[in-house]
């Protein structure tokens, strides 16, 4: 729902990527709280905004991306939800100008670079 890679999910829950895959294969998990936190936040974002796409996870808000905020344990559900809303509104603002027209790859790169670190 958040368009995160396995490595990003593993980082957010504080395990290695191989450990994440072991957990997905029903090996015991010592601490489910981190998984539950990410899942609850993902569900809240999905309920309010919808499923995020890959472009949205790279947009910066105050110099950080959504995965960075999600991995920071100091940010609760509400704070991450506020960040997700800001990202969603930025994406809407970017796509309003190009509504009903197909966006070329070069245009997508320019848009992405204007709102990410790649710029």
KAPEJO-V85542 format. One line per field, one symbol per residue. ss: DSSP state (@ for helix, = for strand, . for the rest). phi: phi as a letter, one per 40 degrees, with the letter a starting at -180 (. if undefined). burial: 1 if it has 24 or more other C-alpha atoms within 12 Angstrom, else 0. Layout:
ss=???
phi=???
burial=???
//
This chain:
ss=.....@@@@@@@@...@@@@@@@@........@@@@@@@@@@@@@@@@.......@@@..=..=.@@@@@@.....@@@@@@@@@@@@@@@@@@@@........@@@@@@@@@@@....
phi=.bgccccccdcccgbccccdcccccgccbcbcdcccccccccccccccbhccbccccbccbfgbcddcccccccccdccccccccccccccccccccbcgbcccccccccccccbbccc
burial=11010001111111100001000000000000011011001101100010010011111110001111111000001001101111110110000000000000000000110011000
//
